[in-house]
Structure formats: C-alpha cells, structure tokens
C-alpha cells in the first residue's frame, strides 16, 4: 500500500519516489496546496472504492497518515 501511494505522490508532485517517507508532510514537503489535497483524496477514493470522511482528511498531514488510513480501510 505504501509503495503504491508513494509512486502516485512522486508522479503527481514531481518528486523522487525514494525521497518520500512516512514522515513526509504532504503540504510542506511535497508542495501540495488545498486543491492538490482534494484531488489526491478523490483519486484515492476512486482507486480504492472508499470514502474518506472530511474530519479524517483534515487530520492527514503526512504520507504515513494517508497510508495508515488506507491500510485500515481498504479491503
């Protein structure tokens, strides 16, 4: 799950995949803005056929936060 997520983020934000860790902050380190975040979350929802609640999405600050959510909620 983490590998797939880092590959998607690396492509989306034009960053080397190897530089993305669980501690990588999505906005600060990858340069994402609020529209990037919404687009990323919508892509994840479509790809994994899940719903990410707004209050949960607001708490996701790092790549690890997103990966943890996916691992717990994707069957």
Secondary structure, 3 states (H helix, E strand, C coil): CHHHHHHHHHHHHCCCHHHCCCCCECCCCCCCCHHHHHHHHHHHHHHHCCCCCHHHHHHCCEHHHHHHHHHHHCC
